Amino acid sequence: MAVPPNCQHLKQKLDEAEAALHDLQTGRAVRVLVDHDGSRIEYQVGNKAQLSAYVSELRKALDACLSGRVKSNGPLRFVW
């Protein structure tokens, strides 16, 4: 899909976040440290739930940008 220039930054962030989530889900984000005495520490970089929420947030923001909608903070109020 062609992304207009004003939405490119969101598309780039979404691509990076989706790649990070893919790495986390496929085990490529797992880090293994082996100490000089042979002890092994294995940990995952990132939190799947937080990363999934971030991807969802970026998707919504990109959809809004592509459709020309502006993020709303609530109902429209008239002031006289």
C-alpha positions as CSV (number, residue, x, y, z in Angstrom):
1,M,0.0,0.0,0.0
2,A,1.2,3.5,-0.8
3,V,1.7,5.5,2.3
4,P,1.6,9.3,2.1
5,P,4.7,11.2,3.4
6,N,2.8,12.5,6.4
7,C,2.1,8.9,7.6
8,Q,5.5,7.4,6.8
9,H,6.8,7.7,10.4
10,L,3.8,5.7,11.7
11,K,4.3,3.0,9.0
12,Q,8.0,2.7,9.9
13,K,7.3,2.4,13.7
14,L,4.6,-0.2,12.9
15,D,6.9,-2.2,10.8
16,E,9.6,-2.1,13.5
17,A,7.1,-3.1,16.2
18,E,5.7,-5.9,14.2
19,A,9.2,-7.3,13.5
20,A,10.0,-7.1,17.2
21,L,6.8,-8.9,18.1
22,H,7.5,-11.6,15.5
23,D,11.0,-12.0,16.9
24,L,9.6,-12.3,20.4
25,Q,7.0,-14.9,19.4
26,T,9.4,-17.0,17.4
27,G,12.1,-17.0,20.1
28,R,14.6,-14.8,18.2
29,A,14.3,-12.2,20.9
30,V,15.6,-14.6,23.5
31,R,19.1,-13.7,24.8
32,V,21.4,-16.2,26.4
33,L,24.4,-15.1,28.5
34,V,27.0,-17.6,29.5
35,D,29.3,-16.5,32.4
36,H,33.0,-17.3,32.7
37,D,32.1,-20.0,35.2
38,G,29.7,-21.7,32.8
39,S,26.5,-20.5,34.4
40,R,23.8,-19.8,31.8
41,I,21.2,-17.0,32.0
42,E,18.3,-16.9,29.4
43,Y,15.9,-14.0,29.2
44,Q,13.4,-12.5,26.7
45,V,13.7,-8.9,25.7
46,G,10.3,-7.2,25.8
47,N,6.9,-8.0,27.1
48,K,4.5,-9.6,24.7
49,A,1.4,-8.0,26.1
50,Q,2.8,-4.5,26.0
51,L,4.3,-5.0,22.6
52,S,1.0,-6.3,21.2
53,A,-0.8,-3.3,22.7
54,Y,1.8,-1.0,21.1
55,V,1.3,-2.6,17.7
56,S,-2.5,-2.3,18.0
57,E,-2.1,1.4,19.0
58,L,0.2,2.1,16.0
59,R,-2.2,0.3,13.6
60,K,-5.1,2.5,14.8
61,A,-3.0,5.6,14.5
62,L,-1.8,4.7,11.0
63,D,-5.4,3.8,9.9
64,A,-6.5,7.2,11.2
65,C,-3.7,9.0,9.4
66,L,-4.4,7.2,6.1
67,S,-8.2,7.9,6.3
68,G,-7.5,11.6,7.2
69,R,-9.3,11.3,10.5
70,V,-8.0,13.2,13.5
71,K,-7.8,11.5,16.9
72,S,-10.7,12.6,19.0
73,N,-10.5,13.2,22.7
74,G,-14.2,13.1,23.2
75,P,-17.5,14.5,22.0
76,L,-17.6,17.8,20.2
77,R,-18.6,20.7,22.5
78,F,-19.9,24.1,21.4
79,V,-18.9,27.1,23.4
80,W,-20.6,30.5,23.0
